[in-house]
Amino acid sequence: MNYRKLGKTGFNVSEISLGTWQVGGKWGSEFDNASADKIINTAIDRGVNFIDTADVYENGLSEKAVGRVVRSRSEKVYVATKCGRQINPHVNEAYQPKVLQQFVEDSLRRTGLERLDLIQLHCPPTEVYYRPEIFEMFDRLKEQGKIANLGVSVEKVEEGLKAIEFPNVTTVQIIFNVFRQRPAQLFFGEAVKRDVGIIVRVPLASGLLTGLFNRQTTFTPGDHRTFNRNGEAFDKGETFSGINYDLGLTAVDELKALFPDVKNLAPVALRWILQHSAVSCIIPGASKVEHVDSNLSVYDFPSLTPEKVNEINNIYNRYIRNEVHHLW
């Protein structure tokens, strides 16, 4: 495992960390504590020391699992969680300091931790990024010892650029992958200037970039890859990075042709991200232990040559750019 500095948090975190959206149960399936514990423990055994969760993942069960396992380990494992998505309706006016403070208290209770290493606003409405009183409230929580750092999880590059204007924002979590390249153009450079850590989510475009799906692949009714392809439940960009599934498969076929001897393209996709030095860590998810091993197989894969990087980017430019580049 390699480690990188997470911006001005000062944390040295595993390049390949763990996202826990589906830990303990595939999207839409019943949560399994034993499975969650096994996945999280395996990740830590492999050197992962940064775990990302959220209060809405499995209605708090993900936070409980992360806290339970981390408290049982001797290693230092940084815990990041998120708040805000419980607000219903999820509108700017409902974001109030007292509401968010209560969410933090609830996360502390569920995880059983004395302090959260990182609390992140969870993809709030764009208007929230223009409200200093929301961001200032987290300074008080830091003074009280309840959080160590504030970050944001964003849908759009523009939201990330606005968020890092607040000096207490230490990290930005953003979608970035072979099929979502816009963040590298302007945002990465601005974040580096401000020593803001970049946490990459959805690195495999909801599994599309593994190359293991085809046009006959089906997903369960409770899986967001079934019900959110057009943004029916939340931002469309969270599902297959907002790309039309059939178009994505066509582009993946081109990637397969570039790497004919590679059955699982996950390490290729992750290696492409890691070759951006601005990235602090990637948080691929895992619904079983094999996914942890697959994600960490990036270290068995050599660095991509400049020629391969150019060919990958050309596939993006030919098939994907016009569909998504301007949207997020």
MARPAMI-409395 format. One record per residue (C-alpha): residue in one letter; x, y, z. Coordinates in steps of 0.5 Angstrom, whole numbers, padded with zeros to 4 digits, always signed. Example, Ala and Ser with C-alpha at 12.3 -4.5 7.8 and 13.67 -1.06 7.14 Angstrom:
residues 2
A+0025-0009+0016;S+0027-0002+0014;
***
This chain:
residues 328
M+0000+0000+0000;N+0002+0007-0002;Y+0000+0013+0002;R-0001+0020+0001;K-0002+0027+0005;L-0010+0029+0005;G-0009+0036+0004;K-0009+0040+0010;T-0011+0035+0015;G-0004+0033+0015;F-0007+0025+0015;N-0003+0020+0011;V-0008+0016+0008;S-0008+0010+0004;E-0008+0011-0004;I-0014+0006-0004;S-0018+0007+0001;L-0025+0004+0002;G-0032+0007+0001;T-0038+0004+0005;W-0044+0005+0001;Q-0045-0002+0000;V-0041-0005+0005;G-0045-0011+0008;G-0050-0011+0003;K-0051-0010-0005;W-0055-0004-0006;G-0062-0006-0005;S-0060-0012-0001;E-0061-0013+0007;F-0055-0011+0011;D-0051-0016+0014;N-0046-0014+0020;A-0042-0020+0019;S-0040-0019+0012;A-0039-0011+0013;D-0034-0013+0019;K-0031-0018+0015;I-0030-0013+0009;I-0028-0007+0013;N-0023-0012+0017;T-0020-0015+0011;A-0019-0008+0008;I-0015-0005+0014;D-0011-0012+0014;R-0009-0010+0007;G-0006-0003+0009;V-0013+0001+0008;N-0013+0007+0014;F-0018+0011+0011;I-0026+0009+0011;D-0031+0014+0008;T-0038+0013+0011;A-0045+0017+0011;D-0051+0017+0016;V-0055+0015+0011;Y-0052+0009+0008;E-0056+0003+0011;N-0060+0008+0015;G-0054+0009+0020;L-0052+0001+0020;S-0046+0003+0016;E-0043+0008+0021;K-0044+0003+0026;A-0040-0002+0023;V-0035+0002+0021;G-0034+0005+0028;R-0035-0002+0031;V-0029-0005+0027;V-0025+0001+0028;R-0025+0001+0035;S-0023-0006+0035;R-0017-0005+0032;S-0010-0003+0034;E-0008+0001+0028;K-0010+0008+0027;V-0016+0008+0022;Y-0018+0015+0020;V-0026+0015+0019;A-0030+0020+0015;T-0037+0021+0015;K-0042+0025+0012;C-0048+0029+0014;G-0054+0033+0011;R-0058+0028+0006;Q-0063+0026+0012;I-0066+0033+0010;N-0072+0032+0007;P-0074+0035+0003;H-0067+0036+0001;V-0067+0044+0000;N-0063+0050+0002;E-0067+0053+0007;A-0067+0046+0011;Y-0060+0047+0012;Q-0059+0050+0019;P-0053+0050+0024;K-0057+0046+0029;V-0060+0041+0024;L-0053+0039+0022;Q-0050+0040+0029;Q-0055+0034+0031;F-0053+0030+0025;V-0046+0030+0028;E-0048+0028+0035;D-0052+0022+0032;S-0046+0020+0028;L-0041+0020+0034;R-0046+0016+0038;R-0047+0011+0032;T-0040+0010+0031;G-0038+0010+0038;L-0032+0015+0037;E-0030+0021+0041;R-0028+0025+0035;L-0030+0025+0028;D-0023+0025+0024;L-0027+0028+0018;I-0034+0031+0017;Q-0037+0032+0010;L-0043+0036+0008;H-0046+0031+0003;C-0048+0034-0003;P-0052+0040-0001;P-0056+0044-0006;T-0051+0049-0009;E-0054+0055-0005;V-0051+0052+0001;Y-0044+0054-0001;Y-0046+0061-0001;R-0048+0061+0006;P-0042+0062+0011;E-0046+0061+0017;I-0046+0054+0015;F-0039+0053+0015;E-0037+0057+0021;M-0041+0052+0025;F-0036+0047+0024;D-0031+0051+0027;R-0035+0051+0033;L-0035+0043+0033;K-0028+0043+0032;E-0027+0047+0038;Q-0031+0043+0042;G-0027+0037+0040;K-0033+0033+0036;I-0029+0034+0029;A-0022+0034+0027;N-0024+0037+0020;L-0029+0039+0015;G-0030+0037+0008;V-0035+0037+0003;S-0038+0032-0002;V-0040+0035-0009;E-0043+0034-0015;K-0040+0039-0019;V-0034+0042-0021;E-0037+0049-0019;E-0039+0047-0012;G-0032+0044-0011;L-0029+0051-0013;K-0034+0055-0009;A-0033+0050-0003;I-0025+0051-0002;E-0026+0059-0002;F-0028+0057+0006;P-0021+0056+0009;N-0024+0051+0014;V-0025+0046+0008;T-0020+0041+0008;T-0022+0036+0003;V-0027+0035-0003;Q-0030+0029-0005;I-0031+0029-0012;I-0033+0024-0018;F-0027+0023-0022;N-0025+0017-0027;V-0024+0015-0034;F-0031+0017-0036;R-0031+0023-0032;Q-0025+0028-0033;R-0027+0035-0032;P-0024+0036-0025;A-0017+0035-0027;Q-0018+0041-0032;L-0018+0047-0027;F-0021+0044-0020;F-0015+0040-0018;G-0010+0046-0019;E-0014+0050-0015;A-0015+0045-0009;V-0007+0044-0009;K-0006+0051-0009;R-0010+0051-0002;D-0007+0045+0000;V-0014+0041+0000;G-0015+0034+0000;I-0018+0031-0006;I-0022+0024-0005;V-0024+0021-0011;R-0031+0017-0011;V-0034+0013-0016;P-0028+0011-0019;L-0030+0005-0023;A-0037+0009-0026;S-0041+0004-0022;G-0037-0002-0024;L-0038+0000-0031;L-0030+0001-0032;T-0029-0006-0029;G-0031-0009-0036;L-0034-0014-0033;F-0041-0012-0035;N-0045-0013-0042;R-0052-0012-0045;Q-0055-0018-0042;T-0052-0016-0035;T-0058-0015-0030;F-0058-0011-0023;T-0063-0012-0018;P-0069-0007-0017;G-0066-0004-0011;D-0060-0003-0014;H-0059+0004-0016;R-0056+0002-0023;T-0063+0000-0024;F-0067+0005-0022;N-0063+0012-0022;R-0060+0011-0029;N-0064+0018-0031;G-0063+0021-0024;E-0070+0019-0021;A-0068+0018-0014;F-0061+0023-0014;D-0056+0026-0018;K-0056+0022-0025;G-0048+0023-0025;E-0048+0018-0019;T-0050+0012-0023;F-0045+0010-0029;S-0042+0017-0028;G-0048+0020-0032;I-0047+0016-0038;N-0052+0012-0042;Y-0051+0005-0040;D-0050+0002-0048;L-0046+0008-0050;G-0041+0006-0044;L-0041-0001-0046;T-0038+0001-0053;A-0033+0006-0050;V-0031+0000-0045;D-0030-0005-0051;E-0025+0000-0054;L-0021+0000-0047;K-0021-0008-0047;A-0018-0007-0054;L-0013-0003-0051;F-0011-0008-0046;P-0013-0015-0049;D-0010-0019-0044;V-0013-0016-0038;K-0020-0019-0036;N-0022-0014-0030;L-0020-0007-0032;A-0021-0004-0025;P-0013-0004-0024;V-0013+0000-0030;A-0018+0005-0028;L-0015+0006-0021;R-0008+0007-0024;W-0011+0012-0029;I-0013+0016-0023;L-0007+0015-0019;Q-0003+0018-0024;H-0006+0025-0022;S-0001+0027-0017;A-0007+0032-0014;V-0011+0026-0012;S-0010+0024-0005;C-0014+0018-0004;I-0019+0014-0008;I-0025+0010-0004;P-0028+0005-0009;G-0033+0001-0005;A-0034-0007-0004;S-0040-0011-0003;K-0035-0017-0002;V-0028-0019+0000;E-0026-0020-0007;H-0028-0013-0009;V-0023-0011-0004;D-0017-0015-0007;S-0019-0013-0014;N-0019-0006-0012;L-0012-0007-0009;S-0009-0011-0015;V-0008-0004-0018;Y-0001-0005-0014;D+0000-0011-0019;F-0001-0007-0025;P+0005-0003-0028;S+0004+0005-0029;L+0001+0007-0035;T+0005+0009-0041;P+0004+0016-0043;E+0002+0013-0050;K-0003+0009-0046;V-0006+0015-0042;N-0007+0018-0049;E-0011+0013-0052;I-0015+0012-0046;N-0016+0020-0046;N-0018+0019-0054;I-0023+0014-0052;Y-0026+0019-0047;N-0026+0025-0052;R-0029+0020-0058;Y-0035+0017-0054;I-0036+0021-0047;R-0034+0028-0047;N-0040+0031-0051;E-0045+0027-0046;V-0042+0029-0039;H-0036+0034-0039;H-0041+0040-0039;L-0046+0037-0034;W-0041+0036-0028;
***
